[in-house]
């Protein structure tokens, strides 16, 4: 069994820009509705996608934020721009989106902000991924370009946690893993793709809501003991064994990996947990290469986990 993890949310954030562009052509067919403040999808009927036009006066702060973000990343300024509030029942989310249009009505750039007004996705669509012949930006140059633009956009990034070459399209992808009070938020990150000529092509941010920090936190040794007790009950008598690889404190998304009753229709806030990575052996190794248990840092309960087949 392999469960989807928060990385899928991040991959969707990149795809959201493409999906939105495809929907622009059919925007006239999308039903209008009063602007929502949290109701994503009713309990009856199939999911829907609703778009409400933004008002230049009422939403002037948002449009100003889009302009600052656009300029920070060096995206083109359109002849006109269109703003809309999107209530996406398919993805159970809502966000504000602004597109920059050229004289022919083609989208040159697209920017999205989440319900809290924080940047979600930004992409320029006027440039091909493969730059013309000429000097190519180095890794250090790509990192400087991404960092400079991110700071100008108010993202407050520090040193990148990873930088990788884009073998398919060229250029570089720079990553910043998210931390809260020095603790990693599992799967959350900021990602910027830099074109071979040094321009910023796209930005995507995965960011989950976090529950309050527990007033009291169970100790590392207690969390390890809880994990062992559960693992012993699962592995004993099944021609399988396990070894604990590491136990680290992280913010994680509760899920139903070990208890289907924990599966929720709406994504709950991430909680602080001791993440215990386990390497199965024996028969179990034929199904699962690595598994993780999320031990709640407040009460020691198992609030989910993850698997790598």
N, C-alpha and C positions, 0 to 999 in steps of 0.2 A: 504494500500500500504506500502511496506517495501523496502527501497532502500538499495543497497549494500553500505557499508561505507569502510573507509580505512583499517578497520580490516581485510577485505577479502584479501587485498594485503599482509598483514602480514601472514595470514594463508597459502596463496599460497607460500610464501617464504620458509616455512617449507616443503611444498610438492614438491617444485622445485628440491630438492636434490633427492628425490625418483624418480621423473620423469626422471631426467637426468641419473640416474643409469640405468633405464630401456632402455634408448636410446643408452647407450654405446654399447650394443650388436649389434645394427643396424647402428653404426656410418659409416660403410663402404658404406651404401646405401644413405647417405646424400650428396647432391650435394655441391661441393665447390663453393666459390664465392669470389670476392675481399673483403677484410676486410672492414666492414662498419664503418662509423664515425657518424651515426645518422639516416640513412634511414632504418627504421624498416621494413616497408612493403609497396610495391608499391600499387597504386590505383586499379590495375587490378588483377584479379585472386584471388584464395583463399589464406589464410595465409600459410606461410611456415616456416620451421625451418631449418636454415643453420648453419653448423659447419665448422670452419676453424682451422686447426692445428696451435698451437703456436710454435714459433721458439725459441730454447734454447738460441740463441744469441740475437735476436731482442727483445725478451720478457724476458730477464734475470731478470730485476727488478721485474716483476710480479711474476716470479717463486721464487725469493728470498723472496718476501712478503708472498707467500704461505707457504714457509718453516718456516718463523718466526711465522705465524699464527698457523700452524700445531703444532709446538713445544710449543707455548704458551698455547694451549688447551690440550696438552698431547696426541695428536692423533698419531697413529702409523706411522712410516716412512716406506714407501713401498720399494720393491726391484726396482721398476721403477715407473715413474709417467707420466701422459699424460695431456697435456694442450690443450685447445681449446677455440676459441672465438665463442660464440653462438649468433646468430641473431634469436630471437624467435618472429615470426610474430603473433603467437597465443596469446601471452601475451603482445605484443607490447613493447618488451624490448630487450636489448642485454647486455651480460655480459661475463666475462672471467671465465673459470672453470678449475680447476686442480684436478685430481684424483690420489691418491696413490694406487698402485697395489701390491699385493703379488706375489710370484713366480708363482702361478697358473693363474695370471691375474685377480684375484678377487679384487674388490674395497674395500679397507680398510678405506679410508677417502676421503671426497670430500669437496672442498672449492670453493666458487664463489665470484667474485668481480664485482661490478657494473661498468658502463661505466666511472666513475670517479676514479676507482681504490680503492673504499672503500669496506670493507667486507660486503657481502650480506647474505651468508649462509655458514655454515660449519657443517659437521656431520661426526662422526665416525661410521663405519659400521661393525667393527670387534667385537663389544660387544653387548650382548643381553641387553635388557632394564631391565630385572630382574636379579640382581646380585646373585651370589652364596651365600649360607648360610654364615653368618659371621656378624661382626659389621656393622651397618647401620649408614650412615652419619646423623648427626642431622641437623636441619634447620640452625643453626648458622654455622655449618661446611660447609654446602652446599653454603651458601652465601659467606663465606670466599673463598672457592674454585672457585666459579664463578667470584668473584671480582678480585681475584689474577690473574686468567687467562685472564680476559677481559683487565685489565691494561697492562699485558705483551703483549697482542696483539695490544695495542695502541688504545683501544676503549675509554679511558678516562672517564669511568663511575664513578659516585659518589655512594651515598647511594642508595640501591634499593628502588623502589617505591612499590613493592609487591613481596611476596614469597609465593608460594602455593605448597602443597604436591601433587604429581602425584598419585592419587588413583588407576589408572589402571596399570601402569607399575612400580610404585615405584619411589623413588627419589624425587627431588624437581625442580620446575621451578622458576627462579629468573627473575624479570622484572625491566627494567629501562625505564621510560617514557621519551620521548625526549622533551627538551625545547630549545627554541631559545630566547636569551635575556630575560630569565625568564618567557617566555610565552609558554604554552603547545602547542605542535604540535599534533593536533587531530589524534589519531590512530597510531602515530609513536612510536616505542619503540625498545629496544634491549631485547632479551629473550634468556636465557641460561638454558638448561636442564641438571641437575646434576644427574648422576646415583646413585642408592642406596649406592654404595661403594665409592662415592665421586669423581669419574671421570666425566669429561665433556663429554656428549654425543652429544649435538647439540647446535648450535648458529644460531639465525635468527634475522635479522635487517630490520625493516620497516622504510624507510627514503625517504621522498618526497622532491623535489626541492621547494624552497621558493621564492616568489616574493620579490622585494625590500620592505623595511619598508616604509610605507606611510610618506611623508614629513609632513603632518598634519593628526591628528587622531581625529575623531569625539568623543564627550564625551559619557560617559556611559548613561547619561540622554537622550541624543539625540538618541542613538541607541535603547533605551527602547521605546521611543516615536515612532520611525519608526516601530518597531515591533508591537506595539499596533495598529497603524493605519492600518497595513496590516491585523492583526488578526481580528480587528473589521469588516473590509469589508468582511472577509471570514466567520465569525461565525454569524453575525447578520441575523436574520430571518430564522435560520435553526434549531431551537430547541436545540441549543448547546451554550456552553459558554467555557471560558478558564480562567486559572490563570497562571501568569508567575512565574516560580519556581526560576530561577536565570538567570543572565546575566554575562557572563565571556568573557574575551578576549582570543582568541585562533587563531592559524594558522589552516586554514581549506581548504579543497579541493572544489572549486566551482563545482556545479552540477546543474542538471535540475529538482530538487525536486519540485520547484514551477513555473518553466518556462522551458518548453521543448526546447525552442530556445537556452538555455544555454548548452544543451548536446553537448559535443565535442567529436570528434573521437580520439583525443590525450589528455591525461591527462594534464591539465594545472597546473602550479605551484600553490602551496598552498598560500593563501592570509590571511592577518591579518583581523580578523572579530570579532564582538561582537556576541557570540553565545547565543541565547535566548532560554532557555528550557521552554516549555509550556505544561501544563497539561489540556487536553480537558475534558469537562463534558457534560452531556446531551447525545443526540444522537451520537455525534462525539466520545464519549468515548467507544462506542461499536466497533469502528474501529481502533482507534489509542489510545494507552496508554500514549505515550509521543511523542512530536514533538519538533524539534529544528529549529530555523531560523538562517541563517548566514547573519548578517548585516555587509556589507563591512566597515571596520574601516576607509577607506579613503573617500568614498563618500556617505555612508549610503544606498546604494542599496542592495537589497536582492540577494545574489549570490548563494543561495542554502539552503540545510537543510538536516534533517534526520528524520526518523520515527521509533518508536518502536510500533509494533502491540500489 
